[in-house]
Amino acid sequence: MRKIFASLFIILTLALSSYAQNLRDNYDIVIAGGGMGGIAAAIQASHMDMNVLVVESTNMLGGQAVASGVSTMDDLSRQRSGLYREFMNRIEEYYSERGKSIQTCYWNTGNSLEAAFEPFIGHKILSDMARGEDAPDILYHSQIIHVGSEKVIASDENGVSDNLRINSVIIQTPEGKLNIACKILIDATEYGDILPLAGVDYRAGNSITPNINKDTMIQDITWTAIIRKYPEGIPEHLKPKMPLPGYDHTKWNYERYVTKDGGNFEGTFPVKLPVNFAAHNAYRGLPDSFLPGNYDSDPQTWNRITKTQVNWGNDYPGYNMWKNTYGLPAEYLENKKLRKRIERDALIKTLHFIYYVQNELNESWSVDENEYGELPEAARDLPDEWKNIARHLPPAAYVRESRRIIGEHTLTSKELYENSQSYHDGHANNEIKNAIAVGRYVLDLHHSDTKEYIESELGEEAEYIKAHKPAGDFQVPMDILIPRNVDGLIAAEKNLSMSRIAAGALRLQPICMMTGQAAGALAAAAVRENIQPRNVKAIRVQRELLNAGVILSLCDYADVLEGHKFFASVQLSNLYGIADPVKLPVSDDEPGTFGVDEPVNDEEIAKMKERAEKIVGHELSLPALNNGMTRGEAVDMIIQAMEL
């Protein structure tokens, strides 16, 4: 059975790679990176009739969630929408058909949306989503090595600009170099690697181009692993005889986290360490397609868990520190030679944990042979017995912090916090007019979160990591996807225009997929209208996203549930403050009332029209008014006029 699935995975990858045999020499949109943001951008833009090319450096789609093995979704939002919802629905359907739960992670902490999947299943489902008549072309094992551009002088209502405009890329593939023309380039890499190639102004840590401080610190990385129980004993080729060099130095770190006689998770944070192995496995537990039975994250089933993710205690450098400092130097992003060395050390640190599990905890666990199968570059000089294990590690490191563009706007933790308070504890509408995604997470920085590494010029302070923790869902504004000094480029992953603290909430898999889908819609709208992304009206992008099932507003109404014929228009009314609802919501659990079917008079319609005209900056032409019009009909009419 395992060999069958492994063969299917290889066939699938080869089939997708065959797209490259019929490549065009020009594309509407080229996307660097096939991660959660990149593939979502590709699918959305393809659905809008764009021809799209995805350039992915590994052999898998899904980035941090798949190719980097973080397949336990960091999803604190109470709502899923758009392509992320489709993805998770397909995940749940796959496991439900096999009698398996996907709620296998995070210790049953009360998050009903806790969800996990095996990475090879994530890749399969994303690949299926990217198929069809309007499918994007995908190049694996490839990367963009040069970005072509020209200086263009343009004028609009905002004045005269002489920005660089991207028009082509050179791609290094296993077969050689390709020169591809494009109208829009999307950077969805895990590092923001396109930004320096494109001449984009960006941040690395708390420093700004051209004066990047290579010694300023960014977050730890992690080379994860998917490990499983072997009830009949670990196969000999997955049980190394000797530890790798440095094991004794790393062993003390793992003894802090998990021991034979460690405790259970007690339901409080910070977690009381060390825990026992069963509690360790319940943190990032995964469903298991290959062993019978079922389990979830309930403590009563922890001992039945047979597969988990190693993503705890193996952060690099973690408590081992980098030159006596927590975090990694920003040089990791800038210097690819140093990056390779750091990632090799991070991979070895995780291999140390596998040796620790087998030899100190005496557990019959090793890497899952059903996952991956291609030796990562970082493991190519390991002893042969360790290569047998390393070829079943993820092909890429889990990177938490990227270069970030300096965009049309820079999002801060204060804005996130104030926005997330909308409709909570008496707070009114503080929604973002140009919102293109909704997410929810804490402000999570793995180390490097001290005062000297925070961006004071953005008004940020280290204590804001706790003080500005979002109170609920938050919105992402469109203008943080658009660099201020280069045309023809859009950001779509962890590289958005935001402070380091804000990035701590926007770097996770669900929100990256949502912002990626928005980037695809923005790119397609720009190509369709033959204008630059910065000149695309947000409402055009928002309409495309709403039509694709994306939820953009933070406001819930009991009388305008999703699927209602005026749901999209009411969402836009919330964002732009067009209509006054009958009753605002007061919390996540107590929705408001819009009054969608109630009649409105001429005075109310005139008030809505005036607000809309103030937003668009000109008079709206409306059809003859009907005195019997409902609030829903009036809002729909005015929103349509705004879009035109």
Secondary structure, DSSP 8 states (H G I E B T S, - for coil): -HHHHHHHHHHHHHHHHGGGGG--SEEEEEEE--BHHHHHHHHHHHHTT--EEEE-SSS-SBGGGTTT---B-----S---HHHHHHHHHHHHHHHTTT--S--SGGG-S-TT--B--HHHHHHHHHHHT-STT--EEESS-EEEEEEEEE--EEETTEEE--EEEEEEEEEETTEEEEEEEEEEEE--SS-THHHHHT--EEETTEETTS--TTSEE--EE--EEEEE-TT---GGGS-SS--TTHHHHHHHHHHHEEEEEE---S-SS--S-E-HHHHHHHSB---SSSSS---SSGGGGGG--EEEE-SS-EESGGG-BTTBSSEETHHHH-HHHHHHHHHHHHHHHHHHHHHHHHTS---EEE-TTS--S--GGGTTS-HHHHHHHTTS-SS-EE----EE-BSS-B-HHHHHHHHTTTSTT------TTEEEEE-------S--SGGGS-GGGT--TTHHHHT--SS-EEEEGGGGSBSSEESEEE-SS-SSB-HHHHHHH-SHHHHHHHHHHHHHHHHHHHHHTS-GGGS-HHHHHHHHHHTT----S--BTTS-TT-TTHHHHHHHHHHT-S--SB---BTTB-BB--TTSB--HHHHHHHHHHHHHHHTS--------TT-BHHHHHHHHHHHHH-
